[in-house]
Amino acid sequence: MPYIAILISAFAIGFVCGLRALTAPAVVAWAAHLNWIDLTNTPLRFMTSTVTVAVFTLLAIGELIADQLPSAPNRTELSGLIPRILLGGLCGACIFASQSQSIVIGSLLGAAGAVAGAFGGFQARTMLVKKMKIRDFIIAILEDAIAIGAGIFVVSRF
């Protein structure tokens, strides 16, 4: 895979993490588990395990449900942003490691993508709700679908 494609993929999976913090790691864990991305000889091989897949999948489902609640915290506050940055870094590192590239660079790109996704997703969601005059719930469901679809798209390119 061309290096530019790896750079874009790491940033993109981080962006997905910015939209939904746990969707990207769940998708990456599934991709590693199904050998779509090869992490077997890397420090990130734990992502291939059934336990990791199960934990991230259950957490992602919980997040998708919790995000619909009015009490859901703002993703751009530190309590929502820090996990997105860390998990975006993990996902970006996995993309780079699967291509025998620098985990550090992948992590930085994934973290940057997570910040962009968190702020960009928040702004887009807020704007769409106001401009279209529809309930936030509908845009949130659309955002869920975009995060899942984009995550699968990114990891299926390898």
N, C-alpha and C positions, 0 to 999 in steps of 0.2 A: 504494500500500500504506500502511495506517495506520502512523504513526510508532511506536506501541507494538509492532506486529508486526516492524518493522525492528529495534527494540531487542532483542526476544526472539530473533529470528533470529541476530543477531550473537553474543549470549551463547550460544545453543544450538550454533552452529557451533564456537565456542570450547570448549564442553563436549565436543564430539566430539573436538576436538584433545587435550583432556585425557585422553580414553580411549585414543586412538591418534594420536600426534603427526603422522603423515604421511597419515592417511586423510582428514582434513578438507581439507588443501591440495590433495590429489589430486582430491577431489570438487569443490572450488571451481574448480580449474583446468579440469576437464571441463565444469562448468557455464558457465564463461566461454567456453571454446572452442566449445561448442554454442549459445552465445548465450541460455542460460537466464537468465544475469545479464549485464548490459551494462557492460563495463569499457573499451570502446573509446576513450572520450574522457577517461580518468582516468590518473593516474600508475601505476595498477596494471594497465595494459593488457598487460603482459608475461605475465600469467596466462592470456591467451587463446592464446598461442603453442603450436604443436605440441610444441616442445622442452620447454616448461614442463610441459605435460600428460604427456609421456613420462617426464621426470625424476621428477616427483612420483608418478606411477603406479608406476614401478619401485621407488622408495624405499618407497612404501606397502606394496607386495607383500613387499619385503624385511623391513619392520618386522613385518608379520603373521606371517611365518615366524620371525623372530628372537625375537618375544615368547613363543613356545612353548618356547624353550630355557631350561633351568634357570639359565643364566648371565646371563639378561636382567636389566639393572639395574632397581632400584626406580624407578618413575615419580615418586615423591615426593622422591627425592634431587635435589640441584641439577642433576646431569648429565642427568637425565631431565625435570626440571621446567622448566628454562630454555628448551630448544627448544620445549616445549609452549606456554609463555607467548608466545614470539616468533611461532610459527606460528599460534597462536590469535589473536594480534593482527593478523597478516596477513589471516587469513580473515575476521575481524570487519570489518576495514577494507574488504575486498572487498565484503562485504554492504552496508555503508553507502555506499561509492562507487557501487555499481550503482544506488542509489536517490538519487543526487545529494545525499548527506548527508555530514556531517563524517567524514573518514577517522580523525581522532584519536579521536572518541567511539567509532566502530566498533572501532578497535584496542583501546581500553581495555576495552570490553565483551567482545571476543573473548578478551583476555588474562585477564580475570576468569573467564570461562567455562572457560578452560583450567585454571585453578587449581582451580575447583570440580569439573571433570571428573576431573582427576588424583587429587585426594584422595577425592572421592566414589566414583569408580570403584574405587580401591584398596580402600576400606573395604567397598564392596558385594561385590567379588570375594572378599576375605578372609572376610567373614561367610558368604557363600554356600558357599564350600568347607568351612568348619567346620560350619555348620548342616546342610548336606545330606550331608556326609560323602562327597563325590565329589572326583575328581581336579581339580586346578587347571586342567589342560588343557581340560576340558569347559567350565568357566566362561569360560576365555580365548576359546574359539571362540565362545561365546555373546556375549561382549563385542565380539568382532570384528564379528559380524553386526549387533549393535545400533549400533555406531559407523558402519558402512557404511550401514545403513538410515536412521539418523537424519540422517546427512550428506546423503544423497540427498533425503530428505524436506525438509530445510531449504532446500536450493538450488532445489528444484522448485516452491517456493511463489511465485516471482517471475514 
